């Protein structure tokens, strides 16, 4: 099983301190007010503490328990996470695609958070597939679930603010290969507590408005899900994840530079951009690495020598040659690219929302030709499509092609309906 990793911001807050890990060993029994849990194994450890796989001795249910260190430096973060978990626990975790939180208790001064056990994260999934990209059908299914989770969080007034591949878990690869859940609410913030200039979101999955210090809302999570879509398609991180300067450079290469009006309003614009004046007109440009180092007293990390500078998004997600593809494949790729561009809009105020994205053709389209499987979404077969014209002996070649095309289209629509029904029944 993949480990649950702590967020970068939590790690940095305690990195300079030596804290003793909780003394909990395999075989130890942890007691809450209503349950007793026997520790079976450990699946992760970080600055926050450990994650143990445990068995509920009364119900025999296997759960994951996050055992937090008894450390005053992370007490505030722990209280914030617990507050967020209590808010999301009122929702149905399975239908809203967020991790199921059971209870909280203390063990020898250490706070313990009890969750459902999940299988593996998206990073592990790609490694298992030998870094082969997911098909557009598979990306669609995962994206749909994440968007549903974001709509739910918005309804609760919560920003996750830490969406990245290792915080998206597959529930069960064997029984539900692409059923995912969003985990780790340690950095989540209530919408009512939004503060301008707050440094949130992991590098590489951080929205431009956060980097530049602009006003923001829940659409920062939409940006991160867009990055996840690209991660599954490429496969790999769309933007640099180890350096803020390189991340901004990649954003400009792939999506273009943010408008001057955004840069003028950004609290942190001067950390990345400089103004040049020509004949009384000023415009912004990204700093050189040397200028960035001088302005921030920090040397940017070098671009990986084995990796080319990213290309514009349209080139990275090029349409397949029409002569080698079906009409469905071309339309599928076009819809994917269009949704991705809207989710990665540089202006957070103009970015598509999660609820709007759920209505986008890439999510709702019924025909799939990318992987031979069909999407479990809205399927409608009209009476007209059920009527296949009879063939005649003297029908020309073009007419035959048209008939065959309609037959194939009809078969695909029927298959889609069957797949939808099977998937819906499977998810119940």
Steps between C-alpha positions, in 0.01 A plus 500: 500500500614854431566721797301804595751783481479821697472833325802718431375783721454267796843350444672837493341608828673224696802417286739679732381315810577148617180336614471149636268276298204344678604175667239281338601156377336219305270307730424799720132560576370857477182585688241763414187558706306244298754287312824307540746487207786253464798631300572270205759697306629850415452648154650844538704730721575870482556810705143476632534143633400161358215332313416152625276231354284375786225249562190593692485217754123520530397525136816350336498799264845611381563874527785747462594702809704816473695522827613860544801600706442665835674818394383855571643622168243297303213532746338788310528312169347193663207698634441654156505159331261356756265793450496440123448126543200557724350726233542250217389203712139618474508417127478152349868422437436242227274711280704820552838331445676612817673281755272355768581630850374289790618647829772672701651401834820536704760235574766588756471866410503439124193593297379213281280550193317194366435469125394236252785304341567592137717321247760720329555854374524615138881506507508133596237424236718645222807318629304175498399571140869560418421870449265434212241780469137442582250502216264795465216275616686424822598865550137599447378265774759627750444866409125463541543365853742777601266768367214349702725519808576867428131585460437336837783691667374829357157423641665458839709816455835316491809535280715185500813695397724193479383302196786302348546143371594354837187645662269318258455135588360202312244326720563147378694422182351151462135567570474870402801579277429872458288588801695779673476703818654827609703475822707716737310804618789623713539814289132556421361841588146633544399746228419743781866494610652584161787742546677687222864398461465167683749244368304185429494218244802288402747631241407374154132484592474858629265740322652821358289719730665337802851541357439864405313592818163578341149455641388137468211263561420129468609509135858446617397136550362489144847604378655212696255247353593630154862427586395149609330444162822596322705285740297192405511578127871583454575319740697723736480840663388775263696767690821483704437376854838572659542874432253789499700692239511202262129440565418854387732465200320181397159664543605777261640251246186285508218749557648842433575787738229634734346829384670819612189595700549186711871560539440861601262390776713210629647535848794274405539590131832673571640168621479354148452782248671824414363800315667627185411839356510579132395843375290564808322163487582249770459127470597205715738217428615203704824562683815324390633245750763756605237771556284258697793410725584867560138590579423201722841404639427152371659323208242330275555134435633406160273364231544123476755454219322189368167681475411739221337832576121444496307582185166682470211293628358448150828338393526281811149365443512488119200363316552158339530499119148485357594237243615271782214569740126463523278803529437411862869503589556844351195646674604336826846658487359840402256493793778396741725784385218755519405405857863497607555851361196627690612335825849645458384853424762738637233731643334325791191718468446382141592137562224244455341390829470138610124498445541651153772248415262216582282623213789521252478270193816312601325388819153449354587364154367149440718381215851380575740350252824559682523168680209301369297565815222748552422762758240432772336837444186640338387270220191566287408295195239667282244314290657645184829332579324165531386516137771358273424556131477184286774431251439485125691314234587818314598705806831673444813463712454832684148403601629168638760687701230728641283204598789318665593814687145531635496131597828535688374813669183321606697206640728734693203681653338172607831378645535828685158460655586146616832617642329784681247271662769252604716773650216659691395163643863425587539826691192442718 
